[in-house]
């Protein structure tokens, strides 16, 4: 049985212009395939996926479908591949009527999910942390 969030996303896709609906369904399927445990819902009146915090959003616009935020390690890892789609600091735009790079979308979402998992386990130590720990251990 579908959750309230899944039903809300179904309604969002159904209400979008016919030309955009296939693109929205492709993004939704790509996200769900690499982050199956993510909770699907609406936030800021667009589809949103929560997985150990905010994972990813997507939304239909007049000339494109956007995907947000692209702010973590994925931006550096896939910079060359993302370049044609980066429209702002943290936004990917896929023009309506052009193919969505599904493999790239999956890589981005997978990387964001890994980052969220790491944050949920506790932040990894910064470069300064081992030095602080070393100093403490030498004083003991």
CNS distance restraints for C-alpha pairs under 8 A (distance, minus, plus):
assign (resid   2 and name CA) (resid   6 and name CA) 5.78 0.50 0.50
assign (resid   2 and name CA) (resid   7 and name CA) 6.32 0.50 0.50
assign (resid   3 and name CA) (resid   7 and name CA) 6.25 0.50 0.50
assign (resid   4 and name CA) (resid   8 and name CA) 6.11 0.50 0.50
assign (resid   4 and name CA) (resid  41 and name CA) 7.46 0.50 0.50
assign (resid   5 and name CA) (resid   9 and name CA) 6.25 0.50 0.50
assign (resid   5 and name CA) (resid  39 and name CA) 7.67 0.50 0.50
assign (resid   5 and name CA) (resid  40 and name CA) 5.28 0.50 0.50
assign (resid   5 and name CA) (resid  41 and name CA) 3.79 0.50 0.50
assign (resid   5 and name CA) (resid  42 and name CA) 6.44 0.50 0.50
assign (resid   6 and name CA) (resid  10 and name CA) 6.13 0.50 0.50
assign (resid   6 and name CA) (resid  40 and name CA) 5.73 0.50 0.50
assign (resid   6 and name CA) (resid  41 and name CA) 6.17 0.50 0.50
assign (resid   7 and name CA) (resid  11 and name CA) 6.21 0.50 0.50
assign (resid   8 and name CA) (resid  12 and name CA) 6.19 0.50 0.50
assign (resid   8 and name CA) (resid  41 and name CA) 6.56 0.50 0.50
assign (resid   8 and name CA) (resid  42 and name CA) 6.54 0.50 0.50
assign (resid   9 and name CA) (resid  13 and name CA) 6.21 0.50 0.50
assign (resid   9 and name CA) (resid  40 and name CA) 7.50 0.50 0.50
assign (resid   9 and name CA) (resid  41 and name CA) 6.42 0.50 0.50
assign (resid   9 and name CA) (resid  42 and name CA) 6.59 0.50 0.50
assign (resid   9 and name CA) (resid  46 and name CA) 7.80 0.50 0.50
assign (resid   9 and name CA) (resid  47 and name CA) 5.78 0.50 0.50
assign (resid  10 and name CA) (resid  14 and name CA) 6.17 0.50 0.50
assign (resid  11 and name CA) (resid  15 and name CA) 6.04 0.50 0.50
assign (resid  12 and name CA) (resid  16 and name CA) 6.39 0.50 0.50
assign (resid  12 and name CA) (resid  46 and name CA) 7.30 0.50 0.50
assign (resid  12 and name CA) (resid  47 and name CA) 7.56 0.50 0.50
assign (resid  13 and name CA) (resid  21 and name CA) 5.78 0.50 0.50
assign (resid  13 and name CA) (resid  24 and name CA) 6.45 0.50 0.50
assign (resid  13 and name CA) (resid  25 and name CA) 7.28 0.50 0.50
assign (resid  14 and name CA) (resid  21 and name CA) 7.02 0.50 0.50
assign (resid  16 and name CA) (resid  20 and name CA) 6.43 0.50 0.50
assign (resid  16 and name CA) (resid  21 and name CA) 6.06 0.50 0.50
assign (resid  16 and name CA) (resid  60 and name CA) 7.04 0.50 0.50
assign (resid  17 and name CA) (resid  21 and name CA) 6.44 0.50 0.50
assign (resid  18 and name CA) (resid  22 and name CA) 7.77 0.50 0.50
assign (resid  19 and name CA) (resid  96 and name CA) 7.44 0.50 0.50
assign (resid  19 and name CA) (resid  97 and name CA) 7.30 0.50 0.50
assign (resid  20 and name CA) (resid  24 and name CA) 6.35 0.50 0.50
assign (resid  20 and name CA) (resid  60 and name CA) 7.00 0.50 0.50
assign (resid  20 and name CA) (resid  65 and name CA) 7.67 0.50 0.50
assign (resid  20 and name CA) (resid  96 and name CA) 6.51 0.50 0.50
assign (resid  20 and name CA) (resid  97 and name CA) 7.80 0.50 0.50
assign (resid  21 and name CA) (resid  25 and name CA) 6.16 0.50 0.50
assign (resid  22 and name CA) (resid  26 and name CA) 6.15 0.50 0.50
assign (resid  23 and name CA) (resid  27 and name CA) 6.27 0.50 0.50
assign (resid  23 and name CA) (resid  65 and name CA) 7.54 0.50 0.50
assign (resid  23 and name CA) (resid  96 and name CA) 7.85 0.50 0.50
assign (resid  23 and name CA) (resid 100 and name CA) 7.12 0.50 0.50
assign (resid  24 and name CA) (resid  28 and name CA) 6.09 0.50 0.50
assign (resid  24 and name CA) (resid  58 and name CA) 7.96 0.50 0.50
assign (resid  24 and name CA) (resid  59 and name CA) 7.74 0.50 0.50
assign (resid  24 and name CA) (resid  60 and name CA) 7.48 0.50 0.50
assign (resid  24 and name CA) (resid  65 and name CA) 7.56 0.50 0.50
assign (resid  25 and name CA) (resid  29 and name CA) 6.08 0.50 0.50
assign (resid  26 and name CA) (resid  30 and name CA) 6.09 0.50 0.50
assign (resid  26 and name CA) (resid 100 and name CA) 7.92 0.50 0.50
assign (resid  26 and name CA) (resid 102 and name CA) 7.59 0.50 0.50
assign (resid  27 and name CA) (resid  31 and name CA) 6.12 0.50 0.50
assign (resid  27 and name CA) (resid  58 and name CA) 7.81 0.50 0.50
assign (resid  27 and name CA) (resid 100 and name CA) 7.97 0.50 0.50
assign (resid  27 and name CA) (resid 102 and name CA) 7.33 0.50 0.50
assign (resid  27 and name CA) (resid 105 and name CA) 7.61 0.50 0.50
assign (resid  28 and name CA) (resid  32 and name CA) 6.13 0.50 0.50
assign (resid  29 and name CA) (resid  33 and name CA) 5.95 0.50 0.50
assign (resid  30 and name CA) (resid  34 and name CA) 6.63 0.50 0.50
assign (resid  30 and name CA) (resid 102 and name CA) 6.54 0.50 0.50
assign (resid  30 and name CA) (resid 105 and name CA) 6.94 0.50 0.50
assign (resid  30 and name CA) (resid 106 and name CA) 5.86 0.50 0.50
assign (resid  31 and name CA) (resid  35 and name CA) 5.92 0.50 0.50
assign (resid  31 and name CA) (resid  36 and name CA) 7.78 0.50 0.50
assign (resid  31 and name CA) (resid 105 and name CA) 7.53 0.50 0.50
assign (resid  31 and name CA) (resid 106 and name CA) 6.41 0.50 0.50
assign (resid  31 and name CA) (resid 109 and name CA) 6.42 0.50 0.50
assign (resid  32 and name CA) (resid  36 and name CA) 4.85 0.50 0.50
assign (resid  32 and name CA) (resid  37 and name CA) 7.91 0.50 0.50
assign (resid  32 and name CA) (resid  38 and name CA) 7.29 0.50 0.50
assign (resid  33 and name CA) (resid 106 and name CA) 7.95 0.50 0.50
assign (resid  34 and name CA) (resid 106 and name CA) 6.25 0.50 0.50
assign (resid  34 and name CA) (resid 109 and name CA) 6.97 0.50 0.50
assign (resid  34 and name CA) (resid 110 and name CA) 5.85 0.50 0.50
assign (resid  35 and name CA) (resid  51 and name CA) 7.88 0.50 0.50
assign (resid  35 and name CA) (resid 109 and name CA) 7.34 0.50 0.50
assign (resid  35 and name CA) (resid 110 and name CA) 6.83 0.50 0.50
assign (resid  35 and name CA) (resid 113 and name CA) 6.96 0.50 0.50
assign (resid  37 and name CA) (resid  51 and name CA) 6.99 0.50 0.50
assign (resid  38 and name CA) (resid  49 and name CA) 5.71 0.50 0.50
assign (resid  38 and name CA) (resid  50 and name CA) 5.30 0.50 0.50
assign (resid  38 and name CA) (resid  51 and name CA) 4.65 0.50 0.50
assign (resid  38 and name CA) (resid  55 and name CA) 7.94 0.50 0.50
assign (resid  39 and name CA) (resid  49 and name CA) 5.41 0.50 0.50
assign (resid  39 and name CA) (resid  50 and name CA) 5.02 0.50 0.50
assign (resid  39 and name CA) (resid  51 and name CA) 6.45 0.50 0.50
assign (resid  40 and name CA) (resid  47 and name CA) 7.14 0.50 0.50
assign (resid  40 and name CA) (resid  48 and name CA) 5.97 0.50 0.50
assign (resid  40 and name CA) (resid  49 and name CA) 4.76 0.50 0.50
assign (resid  40 and name CA) (resid  50 and name CA) 6.65 0.50 0.50
assign (resid  41 and name CA) (resid  47 and name CA) 5.83 0.50 0.50
assign (resid  41 and name CA) (resid  48 and name CA) 5.33 0.50 0.50
assign (resid  41 and name CA) (resid  49 and name CA) 6.37 0.50 0.50
assign (resid  42 and name CA) (resid  46 and name CA) 5.14 0.50 0.50
assign (resid  42 and name CA) (resid  47 and name CA) 4.60 0.50 0.50
assign (resid  42 and name CA) (resid  48 and name CA) 5.31 0.50 0.50
assign (resid  43 and name CA) (resid  47 and name CA) 6.43 0.50 0.50
assign (resid  43 and name CA) (resid  48 and name CA) 5.81 0.50 0.50
assign (resid  46 and name CA) (resid  57 and name CA) 6.92 0.50 0.50
assign (resid  46 and name CA) (resid  58 and name CA) 6.43 0.50 0.50
assign (resid  46 and name CA) (resid  59 and name CA) 5.46 0.50 0.50
assign (resid  47 and name CA) (resid  57 and name CA) 5.65 0.50 0.50
assign (resid  47 and name CA) (resid  58 and name CA) 5.71 0.50 0.50
assign (resid  47 and name CA) (resid  59 and name CA) 6.64 0.50 0.50
assign (resid  48 and name CA) (resid  54 and name CA) 7.92 0.50 0.50
assign (resid  48 and name CA) (resid  55 and name CA) 7.57 0.50 0.50
assign (resid  48 and name CA) (resid  56 and name CA) 5.87 0.50 0.50
assign (resid  48 and name CA) (resid  57 and name CA) 4.40 0.50 0.50
assign (resid  48 and name CA) (resid  58 and name CA) 6.80 0.50 0.50
assign (resid  49 and name CA) (resid  54 and name CA) 6.62 0.50 0.50
assign (resid  49 and name CA) (resid  55 and name CA) 5.45 0.50 0.50
assign (resid  49 and name CA) (resid  56 and name CA) 5.42 0.50 0.50
assign (resid  49 and name CA) (resid  57 and name CA) 6.41 0.50 0.50
assign (resid  50 and name CA) (resid  54 and name CA) 4.84 0.50 0.50
assign (resid  50 and name CA) (resid  55 and name CA) 5.20 0.50 0.50
assign (resid  50 and name CA) (resid  56 and name CA) 7.34 0.50 0.50
assign (resid  51 and name CA) (resid  55 and name CA) 5.72 0.50 0.50
assign (resid  51 and name CA) (resid 113 and name CA) 6.79 0.50 0.50
assign (resid  51 and name CA) (resid 116 and name CA) 6.95 0.50 0.50
assign (resid  51 and name CA) (resid 117 and name CA) 7.93 0.50 0.50
assign (resid  52 and name CA) (resid 113 and name CA) 7.93 0.50 0.50
assign (resid  52 and name CA) (resid 116 and name CA) 5.45 0.50 0.50
assign (resid  52 and name CA) (resid 117 and name CA) 6.14 0.50 0.50
assign (resid  52 and name CA) (resid 119 and name CA) 7.90 0.50 0.50
assign (resid  52 and name CA) (resid 120 and name CA) 6.05 0.50 0.50
assign (resid  53 and name CA) (resid 116 and name CA) 6.52 0.50 0.50
assign (resid  54 and name CA) (resid 116 and name CA) 7.94 0.50 0.50
assign (resid  55 and name CA) (resid 109 and name CA) 7.44 0.50 0.50
assign (resid  55 and name CA) (resid 112 and name CA) 6.36 0.50 0.50
assign (resid  55 and name CA) (resid 113 and name CA) 6.49 0.50 0.50
assign (resid  55 and name CA) (resid 116 and name CA) 7.37 0.50 0.50
assign (resid  56 and name CA) (resid  67 and name CA) 7.11 0.50 0.50
assign (resid  56 and name CA) (resid  68 and name CA) 5.73 0.50 0.50
assign (resid  56 and name CA) (resid  69 and name CA) 6.18 0.50 0.50
assign (resid  56 and name CA) (resid 109 and name CA) 7.20 0.50 0.50
assign (resid  57 and name CA) (resid  67 and name CA) 5.62 0.50 0.50
assign (resid  57 and name CA) (resid  68 and name CA) 5.06 0.50 0.50
assign (resid  57 and name CA) (resid  69 and name CA) 6.94 0.50 0.50
assign (resid  58 and name CA) (resid  65 and name CA) 7.04 0.50 0.50
assign (resid  58 and name CA) (resid  66 and name CA) 5.39 0.50 0.50
assign (resid  58 and name CA) (resid  67 and name CA) 4.28 0.50 0.50
assign (resid  58 and name CA) (resid  68 and name CA) 6.19 0.50 0.50
assign (resid  59 and name CA) (resid  65 and name CA) 5.63 0.50 0.50
assign (resid  59 and name CA) (resid  66 and name CA) 5.27 0.50 0.50
assign (resid  59 and name CA) (resid  67 and name CA) 6.64 0.50 0.50
assign (resid  60 and name CA) (resid  64 and name CA) 6.46 0.50 0.50
assign (resid  60 and name CA) (resid  65 and name CA) 4.59 0.50 0.50
assign (resid  60 and name CA) (resid  66 and name CA) 6.48 0.50 0.50
assign (resid  61 and name CA) (resid  65 and name CA) 5.71 0.50 0.50
assign (resid  61 and name CA) (resid  66 and name CA) 7.28 0.50 0.50
assign (resid  63 and name CA) (resid  95 and name CA) 6.05 0.50 0.50
assign (resid  63 and name CA) (resid  96 and name CA) 5.78 0.50 0.50
assign (resid  64 and name CA) (resid  93 and name CA) 5.95 0.50 0.50
assign (resid  64 and name CA) (resid  94 and name CA) 5.29 0.50 0.50
assign (resid  64 and name CA) (resid  95 and name CA) 4.18 0.50 0.50
assign (resid  64 and name CA) (resid  96 and name CA) 4.81 0.50 0.50
assign (resid  65 and name CA) (resid  93 and name CA) 5.72 0.50 0.50
assign (resid  65 and name CA) (resid  94 and name CA) 5.16 0.50 0.50
assign (resid  65 and name CA) (resid  95 and name CA) 6.42 0.50 0.50
assign (resid  65 and name CA) (resid  96 and name CA) 6.65 0.50 0.50
assign (resid  66 and name CA) (resid  91 and name CA) 6.68 0.50 0.50
assign (resid  66 and name CA) (resid  92 and name CA) 5.53 0.50 0.50
assign (resid  66 and name CA) (resid  93 and name CA) 4.55 0.50 0.50
assign (resid  66 and name CA) (resid  94 and name CA) 6.29 0.50 0.50
assign (resid  67 and name CA) (resid  91 and name CA) 5.95 0.50 0.50
assign (resid  67 and name CA) (resid  92 and name CA) 5.13 0.50 0.50
assign (resid  67 and name CA) (resid  93 and name CA) 6.56 0.50 0.50
assign (resid  68 and name CA) (resid  90 and name CA) 6.24 0.50 0.50
assign (resid  68 and name CA) (resid  91 and name CA) 5.13 0.50 0.50
assign (resid  68 and name CA) (resid  92 and name CA) 6.58 0.50 0.50
assign (resid  69 and name CA) (resid  90 and name CA) 4.97 0.50 0.50
assign (resid  69 and name CA) (resid  91 and name CA) 5.88 0.50 0.50
assign (resid  70 and name CA) (resid  74 and name CA) 7.13 0.50 0.50
assign (resid  70 and name CA) (resid  75 and name CA) 6.10 0.50 0.50
assign (resid  70 and name CA) (resid  89 and name CA) 7.81 0.50 0.50
assign (resid  70 and name CA) (resid  90 and name CA) 4.49 0.50 0.50
assign (resid  70 and name CA) (resid  91 and name CA) 5.99 0.50 0.50
assign (resid  70 and name CA) (resid  92 and name CA) 7.31 0.50 0.50
assign (resid  70 and name CA) (resid 108 and name CA) 7.96 0.50 0.50
assign (resid  71 and name CA) (resid  75 and name CA) 6.18 0.50 0.50
assign (resid  71 and name CA) (resid  89 and name CA) 7.79 0.50 0.50
assign (resid  71 and name CA) (resid  90 and name CA) 5.52 0.50 0.50
assign (resid  72 and name CA) (resid  76 and name CA) 7.73 0.50 0.50
assign (resid  72 and name CA) (resid 112 and name CA) 6.94 0.50 0.50
assign (resid  72 and name CA) (resid 115 and name CA) 7.78 0.50 0.50
assign (resid  73 and name CA) (resid  77 and name CA) 6.17 0.50 0.50
assign (resid  73 and name CA) (resid 111 and name CA) 7.40 0.50 0.50
assign (resid  73 and name CA) (resid 112 and name CA) 7.71 0.50 0.50
assign (resid  73 and name CA) (resid 115 and name CA) 7.92 0.50 0.50
assign (resid  74 and name CA) (resid  78 and name CA) 5.85 0.50 0.50
assign (resid  74 and name CA) (resid  79 and name CA) 7.75 0.50 0.50
assign (resid  74 and name CA) (resid 107 and name CA) 7.96 0.50 0.50
assign (resid  74 and name CA) (resid 108 and name CA) 5.63 0.50 0.50
assign (resid  74 and name CA) (resid 111 and name CA) 5.92 0.50 0.50
assign (resid  74 and name CA) (resid 112 and name CA) 6.85 0.50 0.50
assign (resid  75 and name CA) (resid  79 and name CA) 5.49 0.50 0.50
assign (resid  75 and name CA) (resid  82 and name CA) 7.46 0.50 0.50
assign (resid  78 and name CA) (resid  82 and name CA) 5.93 0.50 0.50
assign (resid  78 and name CA) (resid 108 and name CA) 7.85 0.50 0.50
assign (resid  79 and name CA) (resid  83 and name CA) 5.90 0.50 0.50
assign (resid  81 and name CA) (resid 104 and name CA) 7.40 0.50 0.50
assign (resid  82 and name CA) (resid  86 and name CA) 6.06 0.50 0.50
assign (resid  82 and name CA) (resid  92 and name CA) 7.70 0.50 0.50
assign (resid  82 and name CA) (resid 104 and name CA) 7.86 0.50 0.50
assign (resid  85 and name CA) (resid  92 and name CA) 5.03 0.50 0.50
assign (resid  85 and name CA) (resid  93 and name CA) 5.19 0.50 0.50
assign (resid  85 and name CA) (resid  94 and name CA) 6.36 0.50 0.50
assign (resid  86 and name CA) (resid  90 and name CA) 7.47 0.50 0.50
assign (resid  86 and name CA) (resid  91 and name CA) 5.81 0.50 0.50
assign (resid  86 and name CA) (resid  92 and name CA) 4.68 0.50 0.50
assign (resid  86 and name CA) (resid  93 and name CA) 6.46 0.50 0.50
assign (resid  87 and name CA) (resid  91 and name CA) 5.60 0.50 0.50
assign (resid  87 and name CA) (resid  92 and name CA) 5.79 0.50 0.50
assign (resid  87 and name CA) (resid  93 and name CA) 6.13 0.50 0.50
assign (resid  88 and name CA) (resid  92 and name CA) 7.45 0.50 0.50
assign (resid  94 and name CA) (resid  98 and name CA) 7.17 0.50 0.50
assign (resid  94 and name CA) (resid  99 and name CA) 7.86 0.50 0.50
assign (resid  94 and name CA) (resid 100 and name CA) 6.30 0.50 0.50
assign (resid 101 and name CA) (resid 105 and name CA) 6.31 0.50 0.50
assign (resid 102 and name CA) (resid 106 and name CA) 6.17 0.50 0.50
assign (resid 103 and name CA) (resid 107 and name CA) 6.33 0.50 0.50
assign (resid 104 and name CA) (resid 108 and name CA) 6.21 0.50 0.50
assign (resid 105 and name CA) (resid 109 and name CA) 6.18 0.50 0.50
assign (resid 106 and name CA) (resid 110 and name CA) 5.91 0.50 0.50
assign (resid 107 and name CA) (resid 111 and name CA) 6.13 0.50 0.50
assign (resid 108 and name CA) (resid 112 and name CA) 6.19 0.50 0.50
assign (resid 109 and name CA) (resid 113 and name CA) 6.07 0.50 0.50
assign (resid 110 and name CA) (resid 114 and name CA) 6.31 0.50 0.50
assign (resid 111 and name CA) (resid 115 and name CA) 6.28 0.50 0.50
assign (resid 112 and name CA) (resid 116 and name CA) 6.20 0.50 0.50
assign (resid 113 and name CA) (resid 117 and name CA) 6.15 0.50 0.50
assign (resid 114 and name CA) (resid 118 and name CA) 6.22 0.50 0.50
assign (resid 115 and name CA) (resid 119 and name CA) 6.25 0.50 0.50
assign (resid 116 and name CA) (resid 120 and name CA) 6.13 0.50 0.50
assign (resid 117 and name CA) (resid 121 and name CA) 6.34 0.50 0.50
assign (resid 118 and name CA) (resid 122 and name CA) 6.42 0.50 0.50
assign (resid 118 and name CA) (resid 123 and name CA) 6.56 0.50 0.50
assign (resid 118 and name CA) (resid 124 and name CA) 7.32 0.50 0.50
assign (resid 119 and name CA) (resid 123 and name CA) 5.01 0.50 0.50
assign (resid 119 and name CA) (resid 124 and name CA) 7.60 0.50 0.50
assign (resid 125 and name CA) (resid 129 and name CA) 5.58 0.50 0.50
assign (resid 125 and name CA) (resid 130 and name CA) 7.36 0.50 0.50
assign (resid 126 and name CA) (resid 130 and name CA) 7.76 0.50 0.50
assign (resid 127 and name CA) (resid 131 and name CA) 7.70 0.50 0.50
assign (resid 128 and name CA) (resid 132 and name CA) 6.44 0.50 0.50
assign (resid 129 and name CA) (resid 133 and name CA) 6.20 0.50 0.50
assign (resid 130 and name CA) (resid 134 and name CA) 6.04 0.50 0.50
assign (resid 131 and name CA) (resid 135 and name CA) 6.28 0.50 0.50
assign (resid 132 and name CA) (resid 136 and name CA) 6.33 0.50 0.50
assign (resid 133 and name CA) (resid 137 and name CA) 6.20 0.50 0.50
assign (resid 134 and name CA) (resid 138 and name CA) 6.26 0.50 0.50
assign (resid 135 and name CA) (resid 139 and name CA) 6.41 0.50 0.50
assign (resid 136 and name CA) (resid 140 and name CA) 6.57 0.50 0.50
